[in-house]
Amino acid sequence: MKLNNTYAIALLVSGGILLATTISSQAAPSDGSNLGECYNNWISWCNEKTSGYPNSCYGESLDHCDGVHKAGMTQIPGYKAKSMRANALRKAKRTNTRLVAPVVQPVRTSN
């Protein structure tokens, strides 16, 4: 009986350690102490976790930062906030997909 309890405890402890390391590696980045830091943290996170810009991760992340630092944004002029956002998006990793033009079909008219 003691042997089974020992194995059960060891299994639970090892499962807990595995779970803790998995959760911490998938956690979102910090929101930072200011808007610029938040933008940089989230852009870096999107660069690591997604295939590249453009995708929804970048826009949603920047919107999240705007929501978190809403009180601090009232002291920043509008043009400065847009500039910070554009500067953060310049750091976004671009996708390597090629754009392909659609094939043009001839227009058919009735006789």
N, CA, C and O atoms as CSV, one atom per row, in Angstrom:
chain,resi,resn,atom,element,x,y,z
A,1,MET,N,N,0.818,-1.196,0.000
A,1,MET,CA,C,0.000,0.000,0.000
A,1,MET,C,C,0.861,1.258,0.000
A,1,MET,O,O,0.560,2.228,-0.696
A,2,LYS,N,N,1.954,1.234,0.801
A,2,LYS,CA,C,2.827,2.400,0.865
A,2,LYS,C,C,3.505,2.647,-0.472
A,2,LYS,O,O,3.729,3.795,-0.854
A,3,LEU,N,N,3.835,1.567,-1.189
A,3,LEU,CA,C,4.493,1.693,-2.486
A,3,LEU,C,C,3.565,2.368,-3.496
A,3,LEU,O,O,4.001,3.213,-4.279
A,4,ASN,N,N,2.280,1.992,-3.476
A,4,ASN,CA,C,1.308,2.605,-4.386
A,4,ASN,C,C,1.122,4.092,-4.074
A,4,ASN,O,O,1.013,4.910,-4.987
A,5,ASN,N,N,1.088,4.438,-2.795
A,5,ASN,CA,C,0.948,5.839,-2.407
A,5,ASN,C,C,2.169,6.644,-2.854
A,5,ASN,O,O,2.035,7.787,-3.291
A,6,THR,N,N,3.341,6.058,-2.746
A,6,THR,CA,C,4.563,6.741,-3.151
A,6,THR,C,C,4.542,7.018,-4.641
A,6,THR,O,O,4.887,8.116,-5.079
A,7,TYR,N,N,4.138,6.024,-5.422
A,7,TYR,CA,C,4.048,6.220,-6.871
A,7,TYR,C,C,2.990,7.264,-7.229
A,7,TYR,O,O,3.191,8.075,-8.133
A,8,ALA,N,N,1.888,7.239,-6.528
A,8,ALA,CA,C,0.821,8.199,-6.803
A,8,ALA,C,C,1.292,9.628,-6.500
A,8,ALA,O,O,1.034,10.551,-7.272
A,9,ILE,N,N,1.981,9.797,-5.377
A,9,ILE,CA,C,2.482,11.124,-5.016
A,9,ILE,C,C,3.533,11.586,-6.021
A,9,ILE,O,O,3.524,12.744,-6.438
A,10,ALA,N,N,4.427,10.701,-6.407
A,10,ALA,CA,C,5.459,11.052,-7.390
A,10,ALA,C,C,4.833,11.436,-8.726
A,10,ALA,O,O,5.279,12.383,-9.373
A,11,LEU,N,N,3.808,10.710,-9.138
A,11,LEU,CA,C,3.111,11.013,-10.384
A,11,LEU,C,C,2.420,12.372,-10.312
A,11,LEU,O,O,2.473,13.143,-11.269
A,12,LEU,N,N,1.778,12.668,-9.199
A,12,LEU,CA,C,1.110,13.959,-9.039
A,12,LEU,C,C,2.113,15.113,-9.035
A,12,LEU,O,O,1.869,16.149,-9.652
A,13,VAL,N,N,3.224,14.939,-8.350
A,13,VAL,CA,C,4.232,15.995,-8.295
A,13,VAL,C,C,4.828,16.238,-9.675
A,13,VAL,O,O,4.978,17.387,-10.091
A,14,SER,N,N,5.171,15.167,-10.390
A,14,SER,CA,C,5.751,15.344,-11.723
A,14,SER,C,C,4.739,15.944,-12.688
A,14,SER,O,O,5.106,16.755,-13.537
A,15,GLY,N,N,3.481,15.562,-12.573
A,15,GLY,CA,C,2.437,16.166,-13.406
A,15,GLY,C,C,2.257,17.635,-13.104
A,15,GLY,O,O,2.048,18.434,-14.017
A,16,GLY,N,N,2.334,18.005,-11.833
A,16,GLY,CA,C,2.217,19.409,-11.445
A,16,GLY,C,C,3.368,20.249,-11.985
A,16,GLY,O,O,3.166,21.378,-12.432
A,17,ILE,N,N,4.578,19.688,-11.941
A,17,ILE,CA,C,5.743,20.406,-12.475
A,17,ILE,C,C,5.601,20.589,-13.984
A,17,ILE,O,O,5.875,21.667,-14.511
A,18,LEU,N,N,5.176,19.543,-14.672
A,18,LEU,CA,C,4.978,19.627,-16.120
A,18,LEU,C,C,3.915,20.663,-16.456
A,18,LEU,O,O,4.091,21.455,-17.382
A,19,LEU,N,N,2.829,20.665,-15.723
A,19,LEU,CA,C,1.749,21.620,-15.956
A,19,LEU,C,C,2.221,23.055,-15.707
A,19,LEU,O,O,1.900,23.958,-16.480
A,20,ALA,N,N,2.975,23.262,-14.641
A,20,ALA,CA,C,3.458,24.605,-14.317
A,20,ALA,C,C,4.404,25.133,-15.393
A,20,ALA,O,O,4.330,26.310,-15.747
A,21,THR,N,N,5.277,24.298,-15.913
A,21,THR,CA,C,6.199,24.761,-16.954
A,21,THR,C,C,5.475,25.016,-18.263
A,21,THR,O,O,5.837,25.936,-18.997
A,22,THR,N,N,4.462,24.221,-18.569
A,22,THR,CA,C,3.698,24.412,-19.795
A,22,THR,C,C,2.886,25.697,-19.740
A,22,THR,O,O,2.858,26.451,-20.712
A,23,ILE,N,N,2.237,25.952,-18.639
A,23,ILE,CA,C,1.408,27.146,-18.503
A,23,ILE,C,C,2.275,28.404,-18.557
A,23,ILE,O,O,1.895,29.377,-19.209
A,24,SER,N,N,3.414,28.407,-17.894
A,24,SER,CA,C,4.247,29.605,-17.886
A,24,SER,C,C,4.857,29.881,-19.256
A,24,SER,O,O,5.104,31.039,-19.591
A,25,SER,N,N,5.106,28.847,-20.054
A,25,SER,CA,C,5.674,29.079,-21.378
A,25,SER,C,C,4.641,29.599,-22.360
A,25,SER,O,O,5.006,30.195,-23.373
A,26,GLN,N,N,3.365,29.390,-22.089
A,26,GLN,CA,C,2.313,29.860,-22.982
A,26,GLN,C,C,1.645,31.129,-22.475
A,26,GLN,O,O,0.694,31.615,-23.087
A,27,ALA,N,N,2.125,31.662,-21.379
A,27,ALA,CA,C,1.519,32.855,-20.806
A,27,ALA,C,C,1.780,34.069,-21.700
A,27,ALA,O,O,2.795,34.151,-22.393
A,28,ALA,N,N,0.848,34.989,-21.662
A,28,ALA,CA,C,0.980,36.219,-22.447
A,28,ALA,C,C,2.016,37.126,-21.792
A,28,ALA,O,O,2.312,36.968,-20.608
A,29,PRO,N,N,2.563,38.065,-22.539
A,29,PRO,CA,C,3.567,38.965,-21.972
A,29,PRO,C,C,2.949,39.965,-20.999
A,29,PRO,O,O,1.729,40.095,-20.905
A,30,SER,N,N,3.815,40.660,-20.284
A,30,SER,CA,C,3.316,41.663,-19.342
A,30,SER,C,C,2.807,42.887,-20.110
A,30,SER,O,O,3.191,43.134,-21.253
A,31,ASP,N,N,1.945,43.628,-19.453
A,31,ASP,CA,C,1.387,44.831,-20.081
A,31,ASP,C,C,2.299,46.036,-19.915
A,31,ASP,O,O,1.998,47.109,-20.438
A,32,GLY,N,N,3.387,45.885,-19.210
A,32,GLY,CA,C,4.359,46.966,-19.089
A,32,GLY,C,C,3.872,48.098,-18.211
A,32,GLY,O,O,2.717,48.131,-17.786
A,33,SER,N,N,4.778,49.026,-17.948
A,33,SER,CA,C,4.433,50.156,-17.095
A,33,SER,C,C,3.926,51.355,-17.890
A,33,SER,O,O,3.380,52.299,-17.317
A,34,ASN,N,N,4.107,51.317,-19.218
A,34,ASN,CA,C,3.592,52.402,-20.056
A,34,ASN,C,C,3.147,51.832,-21.403
A,34,ASN,O,O,3.331,50.647,-21.678
A,35,LEU,N,N,2.573,52.671,-22.217
A,35,LEU,CA,C,1.997,52.228,-23.487
A,35,LEU,C,C,3.055,51.699,-24.445
A,35,LEU,O,O,2.850,50.660,-25.072
A,36,GLY,N,N,4.173,52.389,-24.569
A,36,GLY,CA,C,5.229,51.954,-25.480
A,36,GLY,C,C,5.806,50.605,-25.102
A,36,GLY,O,O,6.072,49.776,-25.973
A,37,GLU,N,N,6.003,50.378,-23.820
A,37,GLU,CA,C,6.523,49.095,-23.346
A,37,GLU,C,C,5.514,47.974,-23.609
A,37,GLU,O,O,5.892,46.864,-23.984
A,38,CYS,N,N,4.250,48.269,-23.411
A,38,CYS,CA,C,3.197,47.288,-23.676
A,38,CYS,C,C,3.187,46.907,-25.155
A,38,CYS,O,O,3.132,45.726,-25.497
A,39,TYR,N,N,3.242,47.915,-26.033
A,39,TYR,CA,C,3.286,47.650,-27.474
A,39,TYR,C,C,4.463,46.736,-27.829
A,39,TYR,O,O,4.296,45.752,-28.549
A,40,ASN,N,N,5.645,47.065,-27.321
A,40,ASN,CA,C,6.835,46.283,-27.651
A,40,ASN,C,C,6.739,44.848,-27.141
A,40,ASN,O,O,7.119,43.911,-27.844
A,41,ASN,N,N,6.229,44.672,-25.913
A,41,ASN,CA,C,6.093,43.328,-25.360
A,41,ASN,C,C,5.150,42.478,-26.195
A,41,ASN,O,O,5.451,41.321,-26.490
A,42,TRP,N,N,4.020,43.039,-26.576
A,42,TRP,CA,C,3.026,42.268,-27.321
A,42,TRP,C,C,3.451,42.021,-28.768
A,42,TRP,O,O,3.156,40.959,-29.317
A,43,ILE,N,N,4.133,42.973,-29.396
A,43,ILE,CA,C,4.617,42.761,-30.765
A,43,ILE,C,C,5.645,41.636,-30.770
A,43,ILE,O,O,5.624,40.779,-31.653
A,44,SER,N,N,6.540,41.635,-29.791
A,44,SER,CA,C,7.537,40.559,-29.696
A,44,SER,C,C,6.863,39.215,-29.485
A,44,SER,O,O,7.278,38.210,-30.062
A,45,TRP,N,N,5.816,39.196,-28.656
A,45,TRP,CA,C,5.095,37.950,-28.399
A,45,TRP,C,C,4.408,37.449,-29.671
A,45,TRP,O,O,4.445,36.256,-29.972
A,46,CYS,N,N,3.788,38.354,-30.407
A,46,CYS,CA,C,3.132,37.956,-31.665
A,46,CYS,C,C,4.163,37.456,-32.675
A,46,CYS,O,O,3.890,36.516,-33.422
A,47,ASN,N,N,5.347,38.077,-32.704
A,47,ASN,CA,C,6.398,37.623,-33.614
A,47,ASN,C,C,6.798,36.173,-33.312
A,47,ASN,O,O,7.067,35.399,-34.231
A,48,GLU,N,N,6.837,35.811,-32.031
A,48,GLU,CA,C,7.229,34.455,-31.639
A,48,GLU,C,C,6.110,33.443,-31.859
A,48,GLU,O,O,6.379,32.305,-32.244
A,49,LYS,N,N,4.878,33.833,-31.625
A,49,LYS,CA,C,3.770,32.873,-31.586
A,49,LYS,C,C,2.985,32.747,-32.882
A,49,LYS,O,O,2.214,31.799,-33.028
A,50,THR,N,N,3.150,33.666,-33.831
A,50,THR,CA,C,2.354,33.616,-35.057
A,50,THR,C,C,3.256,33.532,-36.282
A,50,THR,O,O,4.480,33.616,-36.174
A,51,SER,N,N,2.647,33.369,-37.428
A,51,SER,CA,C,3.401,33.220,-38.669
A,51,SER,C,C,3.915,34.553,-39.200
A,51,SER,O,O,4.738,34.568,-40.116
A,52,GLY,N,N,3.460,35.651,-38.659
A,52,GLY,CA,C,3.950,36.955,-39.091
A,52,GLY,C,C,2.832,37.915,-39.423
A,52,GLY,O,O,1.663,37.541,-39.515
A,53,TYR,N,N,3.228,39.178,-39.602
A,53,TYR,CA,C,2.274,40.243,-39.900
A,53,TYR,C,C,1.901,40.199,-41.378
A,53,TYR,O,O,2.802,39.929,-42.173
A,54,PRO,N,N,0.750,40.421,-41.802
A,54,PRO,CA,C,-0.438,40.825,-41.071
A,54,PRO,C,C,-1.264,39.623,-40.602
A,54,PRO,O,O,-1.467,38.664,-41.347
A,55,ASN,N,N,-1.715,39.692,-39.404
A,55,ASN,CA,C,-2.723,38.787,-38.861
A,55,ASN,C,C,-3.375,39.472,-37.667
A,55,ASN,O,O,-2.953,40.555,-37.263
A,56,SER,N,N,-4.379,38.856,-37.115
A,56,SER,CA,C,-5.178,39.508,-36.082
A,56,SER,C,C,-4.437,39.682,-34.762
A,56,SER,O,O,-4.830,40.525,-33.955
A,57,CYS,N,N,-3.388,38.920,-34.519
A,57,CYS,CA,C,-2.663,39.008,-33.253
A,57,CYS,C,C,-2.140,40.421,-33.020
A,57,CYS,O,O,-2.246,40.945,-31.911
A,58,TYR,N,N,-1.589,41.026,-34.033
A,58,TYR,CA,C,-0.968,42.338,-33.882
A,58,TYR,C,C,-1.995,43.423,-33.561
A,58,TYR,O,O,-1.813,44.194,-32.619
A,59,GLY,N,N,-3.059,43.481,-34.336
A,59,GLY,CA,C,-4.082,44.501,-34.097
A,59,GLY,C,C,-4.780,44.325,-32.763
A,59,GLY,O,O,-5.002,45.296,-32.039
A,60,GLU,N,N,-5.131,43.078,-32.434
A,60,GLU,CA,C,-5.807,42.815,-31.166
A,60,GLU,C,C,-4.892,43.114,-29.985
A,60,GLU,O,O,-5.352,43.604,-28.954
A,61,SER,N,N,-3.610,42.826,-30.126
A,61,SER,CA,C,-2.665,43.089,-29.042
A,61,SER,C,C,-2.496,44.582,-28.799
A,61,SER,O,O,-2.461,45.026,-27.651
A,62,LEU,N,N,-2.393,45.350,-29.864
A,62,LEU,CA,C,-2.246,46.797,-29.701
A,62,LEU,C,C,-3.528,47.410,-29.131
A,62,LEU,O,O,-3.472,48.350,-28.338
A,63,ASP,N,N,-4.676,46.877,-29.537
A,63,ASP,CA,C,-5.943,47.346,-28.967
A,63,ASP,C,C,-6.013,47.015,-27.474
A,63,ASP,O,O,-6.527,47.799,-26.676
A,64,HIS,N,N,-5.487,45.836,-27.112
A,64,HIS,CA,C,-5.438,45.440,-25.695
A,64,HIS,C,C,-4.607,46.442,-24.898
A,64,HIS,O,O,-5.006,46.869,-23.815
A,65,CYS,N,N,-3.454,46.810,-25.439
A,65,CYS,CA,C,-2.591,47.788,-24.758
A,65,CYS,C,C,-3.296,49.131,-24.611
A,65,CYS,O,O,-3.181,49.789,-23.577
A,66,ASP,N,N,-4.022,49.532,-25.643
A,66,ASP,CA,C,-4.780,50.785,-25.559
A,66,ASP,C,C,-5.790,50.721,-24.417
A,66,ASP,O,O,-5.975,51.697,-23.691
A,67,GLY,N,N,-6.438,49.577,-24.261
A,67,GLY,CA,C,-7.425,49.421,-23.195
A,67,GLY,C,C,-6.799,49.412,-21.811
A,67,GLY,O,O,-7.344,49.994,-20.873
A,68,VAL,N,N,-5.651,48.750,-21.684
A,68,VAL,CA,C,-4.987,48.659,-20.384
A,68,VAL,C,C,-4.439,50.012,-19.954
A,68,VAL,O,O,-4.542,50.377,-18.782
A,69,HIS,N,N,-3.867,50.749,-20.872
A,69,HIS,CA,C,-3.237,52.031,-20.550
A,69,HIS,C,C,-4.110,53.215,-20.968
A,69,HIS,O,O,-3.599,54.272,-21.337
A,70,LYS,N,N,-5.412,53.032,-20.908
A,70,LYS,CA,C,-6.364,54.067,-21.319
A,70,LYS,C,C,-6.193,55.349,-20.507
A,70,LYS,O,O,-6.250,56.448,-21.060
A,71,ALA,N,N,-5.985,55.212,-19.206
A,71,ALA,CA,C,-5.853,56.399,-18.357
A,71,ALA,C,C,-4.600,57.198,-18.715
A,71,ALA,O,O,-4.628,58.429,-18.703
A,72,GLY,N,N,-3.509,56.513,-19.031
A,72,GLY,CA,C,-2.279,57.205,-19.404
A,72,GLY,C,C,-2.333,57.819,-20.782
A,72,GLY,O,O,-1.604,58.767,-21.074
A,73,MET,N,N,-3.203,57.279,-21.643
A,73,MET,CA,C,-3.310,57.794,-23.013
A,73,MET,C,C,-3.957,59.168,-23.062
A,73,MET,O,O,-3.787,59.889,-24.045
A,74,THR,N,N,-4.694,59.547,-22.028
A,74,THR,CA,C,-5.344,60.852,-22.050
A,74,THR,C,C,-4.319,61.976,-21.969
A,74,THR,O,O,-4.612,63.111,-22.346
A,75,GLN,N,N,-3.123,61.671,-21.482
A,75,GLN,CA,C,-2.078,62.678,-21.373
A,75,GLN,C,C,-1.190,62.725,-22.611
A,75,GLN,O,O,-0.356,63.621,-22.741
A,76,ILE,N,N,-1.363,61.767,-23.523
A,76,ILE,CA,C,-0.548,61.709,-24.738
A,76,ILE,C,C,-1.355,62.297,-25.890
A,76,ILE,O,O,-2.511,61.917,-26.080
A,77,PRO,N,N,-0.774,63.218,-26.668
A,77,PRO,CA,C,-1.495,63.754,-27.833
A,77,PRO,C,C,-1.819,62.645,-28.836
A,77,PRO,O,O,-1.105,61.644,-28.910
A,78,GLY,N,N,-2.870,62.819,-29.590
A,78,GLY,CA,C,-3.319,61.798,-30.533
A,78,GLY,C,C,-2.276,61.424,-31.568
A,78,GLY,O,O,-2.099,60.244,-31.871
A,79,TYR,N,N,-1.582,62.417,-32.116
A,79,TYR,CA,C,-0.571,62.112,-33.132
A,79,TYR,C,C,0.578,61.301,-32.538
A,79,TYR,O,O,1.166,60.468,-33.227
A,80,LYS,N,N,0.903,61.538,-31.265
A,80,LYS,CA,C,1.985,60.812,-30.601
A,80,LYS,C,C,1.581,59.349,-30.374
A,80,LYS,O,O,2.401,58.445,-30.539
A,81,ALA,N,N,0.322,59.119,-29.998
A,81,ALA,CA,C,-0.155,57.751,-29.787
A,81,ALA,C,C,-0.153,56.982,-31.109
A,81,ALA,O,O,0.239,55.816,-31.136
A,82,LYS,N,N,-0.582,57.613,-32.204
A,82,LYS,CA,C,-0.556,56.959,-33.515
A,82,LYS,C,C,0.871,56.657,-33.944
A,82,LYS,O,O,1.142,55.613,-34.537
A,83,SER,N,N,1.780,57.575,-33.640
A,83,SER,CA,C,3.183,57.380,-33.978
A,83,SER,C,C,3.773,56.202,-33.206
A,83,SER,O,O,4.541,55.415,-33.761
A,84,MET,N,N,3.418,56.081,-31.938
A,84,MET,CA,C,3.895,54.959,-31.126
A,84,MET,C,C,3.378,53.631,-31.671
A,84,MET,O,O,4.103,52.637,-31.708
A,85,ARG,N,N,2.130,53.629,-32.089
A,85,ARG,CA,C,1.519,52.415,-32.636
A,85,ARG,C,C,2.192,52.018,-33.956
A,85,ARG,O,O,2.497,50.846,-34.177
A,86,ALA,N,N,2.417,53.002,-34.822
A,86,ALA,CA,C,3.059,52.727,-36.108
A,86,ALA,C,C,4.503,52.264,-35.910
A,86,ALA,O,O,4.976,51.377,-36.621
A,87,ASN,N,N,5.192,52.857,-34.959
A,87,ASN,CA,C,6.564,52.474,-34.668
A,87,ASN,C,C,6.620,51.028,-34.153
A,87,ASN,O,O,7.530,50.279,-34.508
A,88,ALA,N,N,5.668,50.646,-33.335
A,88,ALA,CA,C,5.624,49.272,-32.825
A,88,ALA,C,C,5.366,48.289,-33.964
A,88,ALA,O,O,5.962,47.213,-33.999
A,89,LEU,N,N,4.487,48.648,-34.893
A,89,LEU,CA,C,4.184,47.739,-36.008
A,89,LEU,C,C,5.355,47.601,-36.970
A,89,LEU,O,O,5.420,46.624,-37.716
A,90,ARG,N,N,6.284,48.559,-36.973
A,90,ARG,CA,C,7.483,48.418,-37.811
A,90,ARG,C,C,8.361,47.268,-37.335
A,90,ARG,O,O,9.153,46.729,-38.108
A,91,LYS,N,N,8.225,46.893,-36.075
A,91,LYS,CA,C,9.006,45.794,-35.506
A,91,LYS,C,C,8.360,44.435,-35.742
A,91,LYS,O,O,8.926,43.405,-35.376
A,92,ALA,N,N,7.183,44.428,-36.351
A,92,ALA,CA,C,6.472,43.174,-36.597
A,92,ALA,C,C,7.178,42.368,-37.679
A,92,ALA,O,O,7.635,42.907,-38.687
A,93,LYS,N,N,7.255,41.069,-37.443
A,93,LYS,CA,C,7.869,40.161,-38.416
A,93,LYS,C,C,6.893,39.951,-39.566
A,93,LYS,O,O,5.735,39.598,-39.340
A,94,ARG,N,N,7.338,40.161,-40.764
A,94,ARG,CA,C,6.475,40.038,-41.941
A,94,ARG,C,C,6.380,38.586,-42.384
A,94,ARG,O,O,7.302,37.802,-42.161
A,95,THR,N,N,5.271,38.232,-43.008
A,95,THR,CA,C,5.118,36.884,-43.552
A,95,THR,C,C,5.869,36.781,-44.862
A,95,THR,O,O,6.142,37.787,-45.517
A,96,ASN,N,N,6.197,35.576,-45.233
A,96,ASN,CA,C,6.938,35.341,-46.471
A,96,ASN,C,C,6.023,34.885,-47.601
A,96,ASN,O,O,6.487,34.299,-48.579
A,97,THR,N,N,4.756,35.146,-47.474
A,97,THR,CA,C,3.827,34.724,-48.520
A,97,THR,C,C,3.882,35.700,-49.683
A,97,THR,O,O,4.036,36.906,-49.494
A,98,ARG,N,N,3.755,35.172,-50.866
A,98,ARG,CA,C,3.748,36.012,-52.058
A,98,ARG,C,C,2.312,36.303,-52.443
A,98,ARG,O,O,1.446,35.431,-52.380
A,99,LEU,N,N,2.079,37.504,-52.832
A,99,LEU,CA,C,0.759,37.868,-53.315
A,99,LEU,C,C,0.635,37.452,-54.771
A,99,LEU,O,O,1.525,37.706,-55.584
A,100,VAL,N,N,-0.458,36.823,-55.081
A,100,VAL,CA,C,-0.693,36.361,-56.442
A,100,VAL,C,C,-1.907,37.104,-56.982
A,100,VAL,O,O,-2.966,37.139,-56.356
A,101,ALA,N,N,-1.731,37.688,-58.140
A,101,ALA,CA,C,-2.834,38.416,-58.763
A,101,ALA,C,C,-3.873,37.418,-59.266
A,101,ALA,O,O,-3.507,36.357,-59.773
A,102,PRO,N,N,-5.142,37.732,-59.137
A,102,PRO,CA,C,-6.167,36.822,-59.629
A,102,PRO,C,C,-6.145,36.741,-61.156
A,102,PRO,O,O,-5.782,37.698,-61.841
A,103,VAL,N,N,-6.536,35.593,-61.660
A,103,VAL,CA,C,-6.588,35.401,-63.112
A,103,VAL,C,C,-7.807,36.150,-63.647
A,103,VAL,O,O,-8.916,35.997,-63.134
A,104,VAL,N,N,-7.594,36.942,-64.659
A,104,VAL,CA,C,-8.668,37.736,-65.234
A,104,VAL,C,C,-9.438,36.859,-66.243
A,104,VAL,O,O,-8.848,36.276,-67.152
A,105,GLN,N,N,-10.722,36.785,-66.065
A,105,GLN,CA,C,-11.590,36.025,-66.960
A,105,GLN,C,C,-12.224,36.980,-67.969
A,105,GLN,O,O,-12.607,38.092,-67.607
A,106,PRO,N,N,-12.338,36.567,-69.207
A,106,PRO,CA,C,-12.975,37.453,-70.190
A,106,PRO,C,C,-14.460,37.630,-69.866
A,106,PRO,O,O,-15.118,36.726,-69.350
A,107,VAL,N,N,-14.948,38.788,-70.176
A,107,VAL,CA,C,-16.351,39.081,-69.955
A,107,VAL,C,C,-17.141,38.573,-71.163
A,107,VAL,O,O,-16.815,38.885,-72.308
A,108,ARG,N,N,-18.158,37.807,-70.896
A,108,ARG,CA,C,-18.983,37.274,-71.996
A,108,ARG,C,C,-20.259,38.085,-72.070
A,108,ARG,O,O,-20.906,38.371,-71.062
A,109,THR,N,N,-20.591,38.434,-73.261
A,109,THR,CA,C,-21.844,39.155,-73.465
A,109,THR,C,C,-22.782,38.250,-74.254
A,109,THR,O,O,-22.351,37.406,-75.039
A,110,SER,N,N,-24.030,38.442,-74.031
A,110,SER,CA,C,-25.013,37.617,-74.759
A,110,SER,C,C,-25.200,38.172,-76.177
A,110,SER,O,O,-25.025,39.365,-76.427
A,111,ASN,N,N,-25.555,37.283,-77.078
A,111,ASN,CA,C,-25.759,37.681,-78.479
A,111,ASN,C,C,-27.062,38.356,-78.687
A,111,ASN,O,O,-27.380,38.750,-79.809
